[in-house]
């Protein structure tokens, strides 16, 4: 199995009030090393474009032992860990300069057709990926499902700055909006120990996104993103 490792240093502008990296900034590093490794494996942005497709993140869970802080150096390792007809999985582990583990994550990715936005059959693509592999998380990664206890707490009009290379809202923006909304509604502290986001539908510049929140027992909170004026669910997020 081919691993990729990259070292990065936490910048001041990536940190929150507690001096630790913001969750959405951490996710940007995960996205970047995944993209770099895909290029290395011959499955990057340009190659997928030639094949009429593009990668999208479908599901991710990050379990955090400790978030790195300003000027900390982090060694991030990633590897592909298998695929099915529609989903390719990828793992991540981050360690500090002393080799102590900071966080680990599991993720699921899909390839969408650029013209139709329909899922591509991964079995029909020439993927340089293992059929199975080592998982970073101790438990199977399951997609989140909505419940009936949400209430609307915010509305976001999607700005141009949230749009990525694929022409839709970048996956990290949803997490930023969701944590902001939960922090305002429930006065959260900074000690997030895990976060999961499941993505359901694309959103584009100018769309309105309603953010609906819920709280559970034992410090669990959730966000459902829904296109305003519709029944279309866009993403789900849970944090502990």
N, C-alpha and C positions, 0 to 999 in steps of 0.2 A: 504494500500500500504506500502511495506517495504522499508524503506530508509536505506542507509549506510552512515556513516560519518567517516572521517579520518582527523586528523590534521597533517600537514606537515610544515616543516621549510625550507625556501628557502636557498639553499647552494650557496657559492661564485661561484663555477664552473658552476652553472646553469644560471648565469647572464651575460648580455651583457655590452656594454660600458656605457649605461645609468644607470647601477645598477639594472635594472629590469630583471625578469626572461625571458628567451628566449621563444618564442612561442612553439617551438618543445619540450622544456623541460617541459613546462606546460602541453602539450599534453601527455607526458609520465606519469604525475601524473593522468590524466584522464584515461588513459589506465590501470594504475595499480589499481585504485580503482574500475574500472569496472570489472577487472579480480578477485579482491578480493570478490566483491559482487556476481559475478557469482559462485564462489566457495561456498560462504555462501548459495546460493540458490540451490546448487546441480547441477550447470550447468557449472562447471569450466573446465579447460584444460583436466584433467584426465578423467572426466566423458564424455566429448565430444569425446575424443579419443576412449573410449570404444564403443561409438556409431558410430565410423567411421567418425567423423567430427571435425571441428574446427571453432571457431569464427573468422570472419574478419570484420574490419570496412569498411563500404560502403560509408558513408557520414557523415560529421560533420561540424557544424558551431559554432564558439565561438564569443560571443559579449562581449566586454571588456569595463568596466567602468574605471578600473585602474589596471595595472599589479603590482603584489607585487614585492618587492625588496629584496635585500640580508638580511637574518636573519629575515624577516617578517614571522609570523605564519599565515597559511591559514587553515580555516576549510572548507573542501570540502565535499559536500553532493551529492549523486547520487541515482537514482531510475529508475527502468524499467517503461515504460509508454505506453506499448501496443505492439502488433505484428500482422502481417498479414501472408500470406502463406510463404513469403520469407524474410521479414524484421522484426526485433525486434528493438524497439526504446528505447533509454536510455537518461536521462537528467542529467545535472550537474549544481551546483551552488557553487561558491567559495566566502567566506567572510573573512575579516581580523579579527584580534584579538578583535576588538571593535564591530564586528557584521555588519560592513558596507560591502555592496556587491562589489566584485571585478570583477567578470565575471560570465557569464552563458552560457551554451552550450546545444545543442540538437544533437543527433547522431543516426545513423542507422547502424545496424549490420546484417550480414548474417552468416549462417552456411554452409560451403562447405564440400563436400564429400572428404575425404583424398585420395581416390584412383582415382577419376575421376575429382576432382575440380569442379563438378557441384553443383548447389544450392540444399540444402536439403529442403524438405517441412516441415516447422515448425509446421504445424498442425498435422503432423505424429510423432512428437517428444513429449516426456513427459516433457513439459516446465512448470516450477513453476513460471509463469509470468502472470501479469494481462493482460486482453484483451485490456484495454484502461487505460489512466492515465493522470495526470497533466503534462502539457508541460512547459519547462523552458523558451522557446522563445515565443515572442508575435505573430510571424508569422509562418506559416507552413514551415517546412524544405523541400526545393525543390532541387533536384539534379541539379548540374551545367551542362550546355551544351556548347560545343565549338562554337566559331565563326570563321570567316575567316581572322581575322586581326593579326594573330600571326607571329612572326619572330624568328628564332632560335638564342638564346643568349648563350647557353652553352651545353656541352655534359658531362654526368657523366658515368664513367665506374663503375658499382656497386661493391663496396668492400665487403669483407667478414664481416666486422664489421657492415654492415647495415642489415644483415640477422638475423631474429628473430627465436623463438622457432618453428614456423610453416614452416621454411625453405625458406621464401621469405623476400623481403624488408619490414621492419617495417613501418607502416603508418606514423610515426613521421618523418622518414628520408625524405620522399617526401616533407614535409612542410619545413624542414630545407633547402633542396636543392633549393626549389622554392623561399623562402624568400631571400636566399643568391643571387640567380640570379637576382631577382627583385631589390635588393639593389644595386648591381653592375650596372645594366642597367639604373636605374632611380634615383639613389642617394637618396633613401628613407630616411626619418627621422625615429625615433623610435616610433612614435605615431600611432601604429596600433590600430584601434578601433574595427575591426572585421575581421575574417578570416574564409573561408570555403574551405574544400577540399572534392572532390568527387572522389572515387576510382573506376577504370574501369577494370584493368587487373593486374595480378601478374608480378613481376619482380624478377629475381634471380641473384645470384652472377655471375659476369662476363658479364652480359648483358650491353649493351650501351643504355643510355637513353638520348634523345635529349630534351632540355628544350626550349620551345618556349614562348615568352612573348608578352603581349599586354597591352596597357594603354588606359583607358577610361577617361571620364570627371569626375570632382569632386574627384580626388585622388583615383580612382579605378584602380587596376592593376590585371592582370591575368597571370597564367602560365598553359601551356598545356605540359604534359610529354608524349613523344611518343617514342616507341622502335625504335632505329636507324635503318634505312634501311627498315622499314615496315610502314604500315598504321595503326598500332595498337596503339590506345590511351591508356595510362596507368593511368593518373590522371589529374584532373583539380583543380586549386586553384585560389581563388580570395581574395584580401585583400582590405581594405579601410583604 
